[in-house]
Amino acid sequence: MNQKEIKEKLFIVSSFMDSTLLNENYPMSVYNFCKKNDIEEKTFYKYFGSFDAVKKMIWQSFYDNAISLLEKDKDFRDSSPKEKLLSFYYTFFEILLLNRSYILFVLSKEEKILNKISDLKTLRINFKAFATELIEEGNTEKPSYLQHPPKIFSEAAWVQLGFLLKFWVDDTSESFEKTDQAIEKSVQTAFDVFENTPLSTLIDFGKFLWKEKFVSS
């Protein structure tokens, strides 16, 4: 894809997000959307078959941007799986913050974030692949009888990301510091389970969730 095509595609995506927020609703038709944003229909269909494809692309771009930033960090390459997952979450949520208004529109009405599986399908595929790599990396240091199945644990990581998204959507703390705490505690819990030493951390994480749910609300 050349620079002209990249700009055209990004313009469609940004116009879609702006249109959605300004009208507090998704565009009703490709024809109307293109007319209002001075985009030729054939240009839209060159890159996207429908608005659903645009929605998937938006979430995919959040993931791609996070990974791109991490791959430029030499320290990230040499980090442990736990540190890599923490770095991903912190970077990913910084990118989400730049697009919080759009994400709140998409997710705030959902009690269960993962119900938006259609929009998040591409993100799910790529994140689970990333989680699988971390699990396999962790397994290399374990005897075979202690290794964990990547398929099951990558799905658990996806559920964890859904939990953190919901937590972030509802978070009203200064600088989203409670989300940072949730990231740290949930990742610590996940890796304690991975290392087969879960009890104390599970209790600590449970206390944190109980406090946020019943004390702070």
Phi, psi and chi 1 to 4 in degrees:
 res  aa     phi    psi   chi1   chi2   chi3   chi4
   1 MET       -  124.1 -171.8  177.2  -69.1      -
   2 ASN   -81.9  175.0   58.4   42.7      -      -
   3 GLN   -61.7  -37.9  -72.9  -61.3  -46.6      -
   4 LYS   -62.4  -43.3  178.9  176.3 -179.9  -67.1
   5 GLU   -67.8  -38.7  -69.4  172.8  -30.7      -
   6 ILE   -61.1  -44.1  -67.8  172.7      -      -
   7 LYS   -64.2  -41.1  -72.5 -178.9  179.4  179.5
   8 GLU   -61.8  -44.6  -73.6  178.1  -20.4      -
   9 LYS   -66.4  -44.3 -169.3  172.7 -175.9  178.8
  10 LEU   -65.4  -34.5  -69.9  176.6      -      -
  11 PHE   -65.6  -40.8 -179.7   73.1      -      -
  12 ILE   -61.8  -45.6  -68.0  170.5      -      -
  13 VAL   -62.8  -49.2  170.0      -      -      -
  14 SER   -65.3  -36.6   62.5      -      -      -
  15 SER   -66.3  -37.8  -63.0      -      -      -
  16 PHE   -63.3  -45.0  177.4   85.8      -      -
  17 MET   -65.3  -43.4  -65.8  173.8   71.2      -
  18 ASP   -63.0  -44.6  -72.4  -17.0      -      -
  19 SER   -61.6  -42.2  175.3      -      -      -
  20 THR   -61.5  -44.7  -62.8      -      -      -
  21 LEU   -73.3  -40.3  -68.7  173.9      -      -
  22 LEU   -66.4  -35.4  -71.3  171.3      -      -
  23 ASN   -98.0   -4.1  -64.9  -67.0      -      -
  24 GLU    52.6   36.3  -62.1 -176.9  -15.5      -
  25 ASN  -167.2  154.3 -155.9   -7.7      -      -
  26 TYR   -69.4  150.2  -68.0  121.5      -      -
  27 PRO   -53.9  144.6  -23.9   34.1      -      -
  28 MET   -84.6  -30.0  -61.1  -57.7  -66.0      -
  29 SER  -150.6  151.7   71.7      -      -      -
  30 VAL   -63.5  -39.2  172.1      -      -      -
  31 TYR   -59.3  -51.3  175.1   83.1      -      -
  32 ASN   -63.9  -43.1 -175.4  -89.6      -      -
  33 PHE   -60.1  -46.3  168.4   73.2      -      -
  34 CYS   -66.0  -40.1  -71.0      -      -      -
  35 LYS   -61.2  -45.5  -80.7  -69.0 -176.0 -179.0
  36 LYS   -70.6  -23.2  -72.0 -175.4  176.2 -179.8
  37 ASN  -112.0   12.8  -68.5  -79.7      -      -
  38 ASP    55.3   48.2 -164.6   25.5      -      -
  39 ILE  -119.0  133.5  -60.1  168.6      -      -
  40 GLU   -73.7  138.3  -67.8 -172.5   18.5      -
  41 GLU   -57.0  -40.0  -90.5 -165.7   88.1      -
  42 LYS   -63.7  -29.6   67.0  177.0 -177.1  179.5
  43 THR   -69.4  -42.3  -58.8      -      -      -
  44 PHE   -58.2  -50.2  178.5   92.6      -      -
  45 TYR   -73.9  -11.4  -73.7  116.8      -      -
  46 LYS   -66.2  -31.8  177.9  179.9  178.1 -179.6
  47 TYR  -111.9  -26.9  -56.3  107.1      -      -
  48 PHE  -137.0  136.7  -58.0  102.5      -      -
  49 GLY   -85.2  -17.0      -      -      -      -
  50 SER  -167.6  173.1   65.9      -      -      -
  51 PHE   -65.7  -30.1  -74.0  139.1      -      -
  52 ASP   -59.6  -37.4  -76.5  -17.0      -      -
  53 ALA   -65.8  -35.5      -      -      -      -
  54 VAL   -65.9  -43.6  180.0      -      -      -
  55 LYS   -59.7  -44.2  -65.6  175.2 -172.3  176.5
  56 LYS   -63.1  -39.8  -68.2 -173.8 -178.2   77.3
  57 MET   -62.3  -36.8  172.8   64.7 -170.6      -
  58 ILE   -61.7  -48.8  -69.3  169.2      -      -
  59 TRP   -67.6  -35.4  -75.0   97.4      -      -
  60 GLN   -64.0  -38.4  175.9   62.7   31.9      -
  61 SER   -65.8  -34.2   68.2      -      -      -
  62 PHE   -60.6  -46.2  -62.8  155.6      -      -
  63 TYR   -64.7  -48.2  173.4   85.6      -      -
  64 ASP   -59.3  -41.5  -71.6  -16.9      -      -
  65 ASN   -64.4  -40.2  -72.2  -18.7      -      -
  66 ALA   -63.8  -47.7      -      -      -      -
  67 ILE   -63.1  -40.4  -67.2  -63.5      -      -
  68 SER   -60.3  -43.3  177.7      -      -      -
  69 LEU   -65.4  -41.8  -72.4  170.4      -      -
  70 LEU   -66.1  -38.8  -68.9  171.3      -      -
  71 GLU   -68.2  -18.6  -72.5  178.6  -16.6      -
  72 LYS   -82.6  -11.3  -67.1  175.7 -177.4  176.8
  73 ASP   -93.1  112.8 -177.5   -3.9      -      -
  74 LYS   -62.0  -33.5  -66.5 -179.6 -179.8  178.9
  75 ASP   -65.4  -31.0  -67.5  -25.9      -      -
  76 PHE   -61.8  -40.8  176.4   77.4      -      -
  77 ARG   -61.0  -32.7  -57.3  170.7 -164.2  170.5
  78 ASP   -97.3    5.6  -60.8  -36.0      -      -
  79 SER   -77.6  161.1  -61.5      -      -      -
  80 SER   -73.5  162.3   68.1      -      -      -
  81 PRO   -54.6  -40.9  -29.8   37.7      -      -
  82 LYS   -62.2  -45.8  176.6 -177.4  172.2 -178.4
  83 GLU   -65.2  -35.9  -69.0  169.0  -24.8      -
  84 LYS   -65.1  -41.6  -74.1  179.4  178.8  177.2
  85 LEU   -67.0  -42.5 -174.6   58.3      -      -
  86 LEU   -60.0  -45.6  -81.7  170.7      -      -
  87 SER   -61.3  -40.9  -65.2      -      -      -
  88 PHE   -61.0  -49.7  171.2   81.4      -      -
  89 TYR   -60.8  -46.9  -80.0  146.0      -      -
  90 TYR   -61.8  -41.6  -71.9  132.7      -      -
  91 THR   -68.8  -43.6  -56.3      -      -      -
  92 PHE   -60.2  -44.3 -175.3   68.1      -      -
  93 PHE   -75.1  -24.1  -80.7   94.4      -      -
  94 GLU   -66.0  -39.2  -78.2  -63.2  -42.9      -
  95 ILE   -68.8  -41.0  -70.0  169.3      -      -
  96 LEU   -60.3  -36.6  -64.8 -169.3      -      -
  97 LEU   -59.2  -35.2 -178.3   57.7      -      -
  98 LEU   -67.0  -16.7  -60.9  175.4      -      -
  99 ASN  -127.1   28.4  -58.4  -83.6      -      -
 100 ARG   -59.8  -40.4 -176.1  169.6  170.4   84.5
 101 SER   -59.6  -43.7  -66.5      -      -      -
 102 TYR   -65.9  -43.9  175.4   80.8      -      -
 103 ILE   -65.7  -39.0  -64.7  167.1      -      -
 104 LEU   -62.0  -39.6  -72.0 -179.5      -      -
 105 PHE   -60.9  -43.5  171.1   81.9      -      -
 106 VAL   -71.6  -40.6  174.1      -      -      -
 107 LEU  -107.9  -22.0  -61.2 -178.9      -      -
 108 SER   -64.2  -23.1   60.8      -      -      -
 109 LYS   -87.2   -2.3  -64.3 -179.5 -178.9  179.4
 110 GLU   -97.0  123.2  -70.2  -72.9  -16.8      -
 111 GLU   -69.4  -35.7  -72.2  -60.4  -43.5      -
 112 LYS  -118.3  110.0  -64.4 -178.2  178.8  179.5
 113 ILE   -55.5  -40.5  -66.2  -63.7      -      -
 114 LEU   -69.3   -7.1  -61.4 -174.3      -      -
 115 ASN   -65.6  -20.0  -76.0  -11.6      -      -
 116 LYS   -84.6   36.6  -60.3  -65.8  -64.5 -174.5
 117 ILE   -60.8  -30.3 -165.8   65.4      -      -
 118 SER   -63.4  -50.1  177.4      -      -      -
 119 ASP   -64.1  -33.8  -70.2    5.5      -      -
 120 LEU   -97.2    8.0  -52.8 -177.4      -      -
 121 LYS   -57.6  -48.6 -177.3  177.3 -179.7 -179.9
 122 THR   -68.1  -39.7  -53.3      -      -      -
 123 LEU   -59.0  -43.7  171.3   63.4      -      -
 124 ARG   -59.7  -46.1  179.2  176.1 -178.0  -88.4
 125 ILE   -59.6  -47.1  -68.0  169.6      -      -
 126 ASN   -73.1  -39.2  -75.6  -83.6      -      -
 127 PHE   -66.8  -40.6  176.8   74.9      -      -
 128 LYS   -64.8  -34.0  -74.9 -173.3   65.7  177.7
 129 ALA   -65.6  -41.6      -      -      -      -
 130 PHE   -62.8  -46.0  171.0   71.5      -      -
 131 ALA   -63.6  -38.4      -      -      -      -
 132 THR   -60.5  -41.7  -64.6      -      -      -
 133 GLU   -60.5  -41.7  -69.5  179.2    4.7      -
 134 LEU   -66.1  -40.6  -61.7 -175.1      -      -
 135 ILE   -65.1  -45.0  -65.8  159.8      -      -
 136 GLU   -64.2  -36.6  -70.1  175.2  -16.9      -
 137 GLU   -64.1  -42.0 -176.1  178.2  -21.2      -
 138 GLY   -67.0  -34.2      -      -      -      -
 139 ASN   -66.9  -27.0  -83.3  -20.9      -      -
 140 THR   -62.6  -23.0   60.8      -      -      -
 141 GLU   -95.1    6.1  -58.8  174.8   -0.7      -
 142 LYS  -115.5  150.0  -64.7  174.8  176.5  -70.7
 143 PRO   -65.5  156.4   22.0  -32.2      -      -
 144 SER   -55.8  -35.6   58.9      -      -      -
 145 TYR   -74.1  -11.1   62.7   88.6      -      -
 146 LEU  -106.9   -1.2  -73.1  179.6      -      -
 147 GLN   -72.6  148.9  -68.2 -177.0    3.1      -
 148 HIS  -107.2  142.3  -63.4  -70.4      -      -
 149 PRO   -67.5  118.1   21.2  -30.5      -      -
 150 PRO   -57.4  -35.3  -26.8   36.0      -      -
 151 LYS   -61.3  -45.2 -175.5  174.6 -178.2  179.8
 152 ILE   -70.4  -45.5  -66.7  174.8      -      -
 153 PHE   -73.4  -28.6  -85.2   71.5      -      -
 154 SER   -70.0  -33.7   63.6      -      -      -
 155 GLU   -67.5  -38.6 -173.6   64.0   37.6      -
 156 ALA   -63.2  -38.4      -      -      -      -
 157 ALA   -64.3  -37.4      -      -      -      -
 158 TRP   -64.7  -41.7  170.2 -115.2      -      -
 159 VAL   -62.6  -39.3  172.8      -      -      -
 160 GLN   -60.8  -43.5  179.9 -172.6   57.2      -
 161 LEU   -62.7  -39.4  178.0   56.3      -      -
 162 GLY   -61.5  -42.0      -      -      -      -
 163 PHE   -60.6  -45.9  157.8   75.8      -      -
 164 LEU   -66.3  -36.3  -69.2  172.2      -      -
 165 LEU   -60.9  -47.1  -85.6  171.1      -      -
 166 LYS   -62.4  -42.0  177.5   61.5  176.8  171.9
 167 PHE   -60.9  -45.2 -164.7   98.6      -      -
 168 TRP   -65.1  -40.1  178.4   77.6      -      -
 169 VAL   -59.7  -39.9  164.2      -      -      -
 170 ASP   -87.9   -9.0  -65.5  -24.0      -      -
 171 ASP   -73.3  126.2 -170.2    2.4      -      -
 172 THR  -118.1   11.9   57.3      -      -      -
 173 SER   -73.5  158.3   64.0      -      -      -
 174 GLU   -62.8  129.4 -176.2  175.2   -9.6      -
 175 SER    55.5   21.9  -59.0      -      -      -
 176 PHE    53.9   40.4  -58.4   98.2      -      -
 177 GLU   -65.5  -29.6   59.7 -175.4   18.8      -
 178 LYS   -70.0  -32.6  -71.6 -177.1  178.7  178.1
 179 THR   -64.8  -40.7  -64.6      -      -      -
 180 ASP   -59.3  -40.5  -71.7  -16.5      -      -
 181 GLN   -65.5  -41.1  -67.6  174.9   34.1      -
 182 ALA   -64.0  -39.9      -      -      -      -
 183 ILE   -61.2  -50.5  -70.6  171.7      -      -
 184 GLU   -61.1  -46.7 -177.5  177.9  -10.4      -
 185 LYS   -70.4  -38.6  -71.2  178.0 -178.0  -65.7
 186 SER   -70.5  -37.1   65.2      -      -      -
 187 VAL   -69.3  -41.6  169.5      -      -      -
 188 GLN   -59.6  -43.5 -178.3   63.7   51.7      -
 189 THR   -62.5  -45.8  -60.9      -      -      -
 190 ALA   -59.4  -43.1      -      -      -      -
 191 PHE   -79.0  -24.1  -83.7   86.2      -      -
 192 ASP   -68.3  -39.4  -84.1   -2.0      -      -
 193 VAL   -62.7  -43.4  170.7      -      -      -
 194 PHE   -60.1  -34.5 -164.6   73.2      -      -
 195 GLU   -92.2    4.6  -63.2  -61.7  -30.6      -
 196 ASN    65.9   31.8  -61.9  -57.9      -      -
 197 THR  -132.6   65.2   56.8      -      -      -
 198 PRO   -91.3  -22.4   32.4  -34.9      -      -
 199 LEU   -57.5  -55.7 -174.6   57.6      -      -
 200 SER   -63.7  -39.4   61.3      -      -      -
 201 THR   -72.4  -37.1  -52.6      -      -      -
 202 LEU   -60.6  -41.0  -77.8  172.9      -      -
 203 ILE   -64.1  -44.0  -67.9  171.6      -      -
 204 ASP   -62.4  -44.4 -176.8   47.4      -      -
 205 PHE   -66.0  -40.2 -172.8   47.1      -      -
 206 GLY   -62.3  -40.9      -      -      -      -
 207 LYS   -62.5  -40.1  -72.9  179.1  179.1  177.6
 208 PHE   -62.7  -46.3  171.4   76.9      -      -
 209 LEU   -65.0  -40.8  -67.8 -179.0      -      -
 210 TRP   -62.4  -43.0 -175.1   89.2      -      -
 211 LYS   -62.5  -45.2  179.1 -179.7  177.4 -178.0
 212 GLU   -67.3  -33.9  -66.0  -53.1  -45.5      -
 213 LYS   -78.7  -42.8 -179.9   68.6  174.4  177.4
 214 PHE  -111.8  -22.0  -62.5  106.8      -      -
 215 VAL   -96.4  -43.7  177.9      -      -      -
 216 SER   -82.9  -20.7  -60.3      -      -      -
 217 SER   -75.7      -   59.5      -      -      -
